[in-house]
Amino acid sequence: MDHTDAPGLWRKDFVAAVRTIAASAARLPYGVPEPVLGGLAAIELYSGGLWPTPQVELLTVDLCRLQDELIEAGFRPDQCCPSEARNLWHPTLDRGVTIALRRPVDANVVAVEIERSGRHEAATIRVVGIEDLITDQITGWLRQGGRRSETTMLVQVLVELGRAGVAGPFRPAYLQRRLAQQTGGEVVLESSLAPHSLDDPAPRMTSLSSIGCLVRSWRAKRNLPVEAADLFPGESPTDRGSSDIRNRNEMMEIGCLAARTAKIIPFRPHR
């Protein structure tokens, strides 16, 4: 099936970078686990570009072989951002990659197909489950003292999109267990499910076009602009730097996710 990279949601450079990474991962030698998209890049993918980032975080157990394949695909060592992780930059795509030596929770990884587009063949990339992203954001929020911030809005959006199915069938029981483990029982997710309900353990698979349809439907229900271009009027993708958060917050305050009126965190801390 041909796919036009869901214009109006993700930036073209993001989709192109993810497609290139997926193709590089497919060339890894037999027995080498494919990398997993994580961090802010996974949030950008699941949110339909609502939280953009210039850097793509990849989790892997084999730094050297993955780096070799990415360099073969056009990425180059990024001397401007030295760190313990491997930082690369693609001059044509204008997109960076951070490779971290870390094994994700394999049982909660989602396979996302990037459909065929023009001369590009279909490719699949593995992405951290949205439940793990929610847990990471909540634990970071607690470390900040639990103050109202953009993190609380991000958590609400991720929970709503997760329940909408952007990462495949939502796994509330798994999320509850992770939250209990990471927060010592301080935070639980509001849910109508029985305490001992179990999630479907089947591997989860979705596609970029499916995520795009679900994100557009969620935005429509929330009375938000359906296309990303409407969220950032008058700006080109390369202009979206420090103004991203300002524009997004202004849009949220006008819409039904207003920080002063909405119930931001869809979970309750235990006192």
C-alpha positions as CSV (number, residue, x, y, z in Angstrom):
1,M,0.0,0.0,0.0
2,D,1.3,3.4,-0.9
3,H,1.6,5.9,2.0
4,T,2.2,9.6,1.9
5,D,3.9,9.8,5.2
6,A,0.8,11.2,6.9
7,P,1.2,14.9,5.7
8,G,0.1,17.4,8.3
9,L,1.0,15.3,11.3
10,W,4.7,14.3,11.5
11,R,7.4,16.4,10.0
12,K,8.9,14.9,6.9
13,D,12.4,14.8,8.3
14,F,11.2,12.8,11.3
15,V,9.5,10.2,9.1
16,A,12.5,10.0,6.8
17,A,14.8,9.5,9.7
18,V,12.7,6.8,11.2
19,R,12.4,5.1,7.8
20,T,16.2,5.2,7.4
21,I,16.7,3.8,10.9
22,A,14.3,1.0,10.3
23,A,16.0,0.1,7.0
24,S,19.4,0.1,8.8
25,A,18.0,-2.1,11.6
26,A,16.8,-4.6,9.1
27,R,20.4,-5.0,7.8
28,L,21.8,-5.9,11.1
29,P,23.4,-9.4,11.2
30,Y,21.3,-12.4,12.2
31,G,21.1,-12.7,16.0
32,V,21.6,-9.0,16.7
33,P,18.4,-7.6,18.2
34,E,16.9,-4.7,16.4
35,P,17.1,-1.3,18.2
36,V,14.0,0.2,19.8
37,L,12.8,3.8,19.4
38,G,12.4,5.4,22.8
39,G,12.3,8.7,24.7
40,L,11.0,11.9,23.1
41,A,11.1,10.4,19.7
42,A,8.6,7.7,20.7
43,I,6.4,10.4,22.2
44,E,6.7,12.3,18.9
45,L,5.6,9.2,17.0
46,Y,2.6,8.3,19.3
47,S,1.4,12.0,19.6
48,G,1.4,12.6,15.9
49,G,4.2,15.2,16.2
50,L,2.6,17.2,19.0
51,W,5.8,17.0,21.0
52,P,8.6,17.3,18.3
53,T,12.3,16.6,19.1
54,P,15.4,17.1,16.9
55,Q,17.0,13.9,18.4
56,V,16.0,10.3,17.9
57,E,16.8,8.0,20.8
58,L,17.6,4.4,20.1
59,L,18.0,1.7,22.6
60,T,20.2,-1.2,21.7
61,V,22.4,-4.0,23.1
62,D,25.0,-3.7,20.3
63,L,26.2,-0.1,19.9
64,C,29.0,-0.8,17.4
65,R,27.0,-2.8,14.8
66,L,24.1,-0.4,14.9
67,Q,26.4,2.6,14.6
68,D,28.1,1.0,11.6
69,E,24.8,0.4,9.8
70,L,23.6,4.0,10.5
71,I,26.9,5.4,9.2
72,E,26.4,3.3,6.1
73,A,23.0,5.0,5.7
74,G,24.5,8.5,5.8
75,F,24.7,9.4,9.5
76,R,28.0,10.8,10.8
77,P,29.5,11.2,14.3
78,D,28.2,14.3,15.9
79,Q,31.2,16.1,17.4
80,C,29.0,18.9,18.8
81,C,27.2,16.7,21.3
82,P,29.8,14.6,23.1
83,S,28.4,12.2,25.7
84,E,28.6,8.7,27.0
85,A,26.0,7.7,24.4
86,R,26.8,7.5,20.7
87,N,25.6,10.7,18.9
88,L,25.2,10.8,15.2
89,W,23.8,13.4,12.8
90,H,22.4,13.0,9.2
91,P,23.4,16.1,7.2
92,T,20.7,15.6,4.6
93,L,17.8,14.7,6.9
94,D,19.0,17.3,9.5
95,R,18.2,14.9,12.2
96,G,20.3,13.5,15.1
97,V,20.4,10.0,16.6
98,T,21.5,9.1,20.2
99,I,22.3,5.4,20.6
100,A,22.0,4.2,24.2
101,L,23.2,0.9,25.5
102,R,20.0,-0.3,27.2
103,R,17.8,-3.3,26.8
104,P,14.1,-2.3,26.7
105,V,11.2,-4.4,28.1
106,D,11.0,-6.7,25.0
107,A,7.5,-7.9,26.0
108,N,6.1,-4.4,25.8
109,V,7.7,-3.2,22.5
110,V,5.4,-2.2,19.7
111,A,6.2,-3.0,16.0
112,V,5.3,0.0,13.8
113,E,5.1,-0.4,10.1
114,I,6.1,2.6,7.9
115,E,4.2,1.9,4.7
116,R,5.6,2.1,1.2
117,S,6.0,5.6,-0.1
118,G,7.1,6.4,-3.6
119,R,10.5,4.7,-4.2
120,H,10.8,3.8,-0.5
121,E,9.8,0.3,0.5
122,A,7.8,-0.5,3.6
123,A,9.9,-0.8,6.8
124,T,9.2,-1.7,10.4
125,I,10.6,-0.1,13.5
126,R,10.3,-1.3,17.1
127,V,9.1,1.3,19.6
128,V,8.9,1.5,23.4
129,G,5.4,0.7,24.6
130,I,3.4,3.8,25.5
131,E,2.9,2.5,29.0
132,D,6.6,2.6,29.7
133,L,6.7,6.2,28.4
134,I,3.8,7.1,30.7
135,T,5.7,5.6,33.7
136,D,8.9,7.4,32.8
137,Q,7.1,10.7,32.6
138,I,5.2,10.2,35.9
139,T,8.4,9.2,37.8
140,G,10.1,12.3,36.4
141,W,7.1,14.4,37.5
142,L,7.4,13.0,41.0
143,R,11.1,13.8,41.2
144,Q,10.2,17.4,40.3
145,G,7.9,17.6,43.3
146,G,4.6,16.8,41.6
147,R,4.1,20.4,40.5
148,R,1.7,21.3,37.7
149,S,3.7,21.5,34.5
150,E,3.7,20.6,30.9
151,T,4.6,17.0,32.0
152,T,1.2,16.6,33.6
153,M,-0.5,17.6,30.3
154,L,1.8,15.2,28.4
155,V,0.9,12.4,30.7
156,Q,-2.8,13.0,30.2
157,V,-2.3,13.1,26.4
158,L,-0.3,9.8,26.4
159,V,-2.9,8.0,28.6
160,E,-5.7,9.2,26.3
161,L,-3.9,8.2,23.1
162,G,-2.9,4.9,24.7
163,R,-6.5,4.1,25.5
164,A,-7.4,5.2,22.0
165,G,-5.1,2.4,20.7
166,V,-2.2,4.4,19.1
167,A,0.2,1.7,20.3
168,G,-2.1,-1.2,19.8
169,P,-4.3,-2.6,22.6
170,F,-3.7,-0.6,25.8
171,R,-2.2,-2.5,28.7
172,P,-3.5,-0.9,31.9
173,A,-2.6,-3.8,34.2
174,Y,1.0,-3.7,33.0
175,L,1.0,0.1,33.5
176,Q,-0.4,-0.3,37.0
177,R,2.4,-2.8,37.9
178,R,5.1,-0.6,36.5
179,L,3.8,2.5,38.3
180,A,3.5,0.5,41.6
181,Q,7.1,-0.7,41.2
182,Q,8.6,2.7,40.1
183,T,6.7,4.9,42.6
184,G,6.4,2.5,45.6
185,G,2.7,2.6,45.3
186,E,2.5,6.3,45.5
187,V,0.7,6.7,42.1
188,V,-2.0,4.5,40.6
189,L,-3.9,4.9,37.3
190,E,-7.6,5.6,37.6
191,S,-9.3,2.6,36.0
192,S,-12.6,0.8,36.0
193,L,-10.8,-2.5,35.5
194,A,-10.7,-5.1,38.3
195,P,-7.4,-5.1,40.2
196,H,-6.4,-8.5,38.9
197,S,-7.4,-8.0,35.2
198,L,-4.7,-9.2,32.8
199,D,-3.6,-7.7,29.5
200,D,-3.6,-9.5,26.2
201,P,0.0,-10.8,26.0
202,A,0.0,-11.0,22.2
203,P,2.8,-9.0,20.4
204,R,1.5,-5.6,19.4
205,M,1.8,-4.3,15.8
206,T,0.4,-1.2,14.2
207,S,1.3,1.2,11.4
208,L,2.1,4.8,10.8
209,S,-1.2,5.3,9.0
210,S,-3.2,3.7,11.8
211,I,-1.5,5.9,14.4
212,G,-2.3,8.9,12.2
213,C,-6.0,8.1,11.9
214,L,-6.3,7.6,15.7
215,V,-4.5,10.8,16.5
216,R,-6.7,12.8,14.1
217,S,-9.8,11.2,15.7
218,W,-8.5,12.1,19.2
219,R,-7.8,15.7,18.2
220,A,-11.2,16.0,16.7
221,K,-12.9,14.8,19.9
222,R,-10.8,17.3,21.9
223,N,-11.7,20.1,19.5
224,L,-8.1,20.5,18.6
225,P,-6.8,21.2,15.0
226,V,-6.6,18.0,13.1
227,E,-3.5,18.9,11.2
228,A,-0.1,19.7,12.8
229,A,0.3,22.7,10.5
230,D,-2.7,24.3,12.3
231,L,-0.9,24.0,15.6
232,F,2.1,26.0,14.5
233,P,0.7,28.7,12.1
234,G,3.2,30.6,10.0
235,E,6.2,28.5,10.9
236,S,8.2,26.1,8.8
237,P,9.3,22.8,10.5
238,T,12.9,24.1,11.0
239,D,11.5,27.2,12.8
240,R,10.0,25.1,15.6
241,G,12.6,25.5,18.3
242,S,11.9,27.2,21.6
243,S,8.5,28.4,20.4
244,D,7.1,24.8,20.3
245,I,6.1,24.7,24.0
246,R,4.8,28.3,24.0
247,N,2.6,27.7,21.0
248,R,1.4,24.3,22.2
249,N,0.6,25.7,25.7
250,E,-1.3,28.6,24.2
251,M,-3.3,26.2,22.0
252,M,-4.0,23.9,25.0
253,E,-5.2,26.8,27.2
254,I,-7.7,27.8,24.5
255,G,-8.9,24.2,24.0
256,C,-10.4,21.8,26.4
257,L,-7.0,20.7,27.9
258,A,-6.6,24.1,29.6
259,A,-4.3,23.7,32.5
260,R,-6.5,25.8,34.8
261,T,-9.7,23.9,34.2
262,A,-9.0,20.4,33.0
263,K,-8.2,17.3,35.2
264,I,-4.6,17.0,34.1
265,I,-3.4,13.8,35.7
266,P,-5.6,10.8,35.0
267,F,-4.2,9.0,38.1
268,R,-4.3,9.7,41.7
269,P,-1.3,9.9,44.2
270,H,-1.8,8.0,47.4
271,R,-1.4,10.2,50.5
